[in-house]
């Protein structure tokens, strides 16, 4: 392992530990984001008060709630960095930008995965979804791959908007169009996993492959662009 990769690894571990420690102490995910997601899912249930409709659209509702909640998590993550000048201090100190990007992406992935598991449980209860054993496996594979892509793109655009004026409104404008492929792919894969609308489980795996491509592209773009972007 080269010296640079060792440095990237150390920085990544330090950043992910820092972000998760901040979340653990603040309990924002538990006390604010999770209730926000629950309210969204309940409102969807009231708005689409028909069992057949809810079962068909449940996959899309799960991922819409995930994306809306992700905005809150990303905004908070970078608000903490910019409020006390931590990101500027890391940049001035010459900290490896790739390590910062990977560390913040991993911390975001952990939080998103926990949130998605909660939303899946809510969908099973509120929307009467009953996946098969293969459907559960496909659902978890979808969540894992989609979360990796969301972690990369969320960190990339969170860093892009961190120093901008009006970042609270700018981030959704930047992020939501970029994650549209994840919304589409994850929804289609989850529909197949849930058997929504008569979809077969085998129909979901090509969508999971597309999610993996998306994750790889944004991981590579973020690795190359995050450093120059936070320098500006």
N, C-alpha and C positions, 0 to 999 in steps of 0.2 A: 504494500500500500504506500503510495507516495506521500510526501510530507503535506501536500495541499489537501489530499483526500482525508488525511488524519485530522487536519485543521477543520475541514468541512464537517466531519463527523462530530468533533468536539463541540463546535458551535451549534450544530443542529440539536444535539442532545441538551445543551444548555438552554437553548431557546424553547424547545418543546417542554422542558421541565419548568421553565419560568412561566410560560403561558398557562400550562395546566395548573401550576401552583396558584397563580392569580385567580383562575376560574374556581379552584377548589375553595379558596378563602372567601371569594366574593359571592359564590353560589348564584351567579347570574343565570347560568344555564338552567339550574333547578328552580330558582324562584321567579324568573322572568320569562325566559325563552320557552321553557316547557309549558307553563300555563298559557302563554300566547299561542303556541301550537295547538294545545288542547281546545282553546276557544275557537280557533279556525276550523278544526275538525268538527266540533259541535255545531258551529254555524252552517257548515256545509251540509250536515245531517238534517238540520231544520229546513234549509233552503231547498234541498232535494229530498223531500219527505216521501220517498217511495222506495221500497226495498229493492225492487228490480233495478231502478236507476242507480241507487247507491252502490250496489254490487258491481255494476258495469263501470262506473266512473271512479270507484275507490282508488285504483292505482294512480290516476292523475291527481286526485285530491291529496294523497299521501305526499307526492313529490312537489305539488304546489306549496303545501304547508312547509315542507323541508326548505324550499327555496326562499320563501318569505322569512322564515326563522333564520336562515343562513345570513341574510342581510344584517340582522341584528347582531349576530355573533361576529361577523367580519368588521362591522363598524365599531363595535366595542373593542375588539382586539387591537385595531390600529389607533383608536382614540386613546387608549392607554399608552401606546408607544409615543404618540405625538404630544400628549398632554405634558409629560415630564421630560420630553426631549430625548427619550431613550433611543429612538431610531437614529436621530442625528448623532448621538454620542457613539453609537455602534459604527456609524459610517466614518466619523472623524477618527475613531480608533483603528480604522483599517480592518475591521472584522470582516471575515469572508462572507460576501453577500449570498453566495450559494447556500452556505450553512444557515443563514437567517431565513432564506426562502424555504428550504426543506423543513427547518424546525417549526416555522409558523404554519406551514402546510400540514405537517403531521399533527400539530395541536388542533387545528381546525378539523381535520379528518376524525380525530378521536371524539370531539364534541358532536360532530354531525352524525357519526355512526350511533352514538348513544341516543341522540334525538330520533333518528330513523327507527330504531328498535322500539322506542316508545310509541311512535306514530303507527308502526305496524301493529302493535298490540291494540291500540285504539281502533284501528280499522277492523281488526278481527272481531272486536266487541260491538262497535257502533254500526258497522256496515254489514255484519253477518257474512264476512268473507270466510271461505273454508278451503284453503289450498290443500293439495295432496302433499305427500312426503316429498315428491320430486318438485312440487311447486314451492315448498319451503326452501329447498336447496337452491332453486333458481332465484328465489327472492333474495336470499342472503348473498348470492353471487352478484346479483344486480346491485344491491346496496353497497357491497365492498368496492366494486369497480367504479360505480357512479360517485361514491364518496371520495375516491382518490382523485377523480377528475374535478369534482367540486372543490376539494381542498387546494388543488393547484390554481385553478382559475380564480377562486375567492381570494387567495393570498396575492396573486398577481394584480388583480384589479383593486384590492384593498390597499396595496402599496402604491398603486398609481393615483388613487384618490386621496391618500393620507394627508398630503400637504396642500391639497386644493381647497380653495374657498368654497363653502357650500357643499362640503363633501357628503353631508347627510342626504342631500337630494341627488348629488352627482353619482354616487355609488350605484343606486338602483338603475339609473339610466345606462351606466357602463356595463354592469354585471348581468342584468337580466337577459339582454339580447345574446350575450356571450354564452350563457348556460342553457339557452333554448335547445341545443342538440342533446344535452343531458336530460332535460325535461322530456323531450320526445322519446329518446331511446330508453330511458329508465321506465317511462310510463308504458311503452309497448312491451318491454320485457316483463314488467310486473303484471300487465294484463294477461300475458301468456302463463305466468306463474300462478295467478289467481284463477285462471280459466274464465276471465271476464268476457262476456259476449260470445261464448263458445270457442275462444282461442285455445289452441293446443300448446302444451308445455314446450314442445320442440320449436315453436315459432319464436321463442324468446331469446335463444342462444345467439342468433345472428345480431340481435340488438345489443346483447352484452359485448359481443366482439367490437361493435361500433363504439360503445362506451369506452372500451379499452384503448381504441385508437385515439379517441378524444382525450383521454387521460394522458396518453403518451405525448401527444402533440402539445398540450398545454404544460405538461411537465418540462418538456424540452424548451418551449418558448419562455416559460418562467425562469428556468435556470440561466438562460442567456440574457433575458431582458431585465430581471429584477434588480441587478446591481446598477446598471446605467440609469434605471428609472428612479431609484431612490437617491441617486446622486444629484438629480435635477431639482 
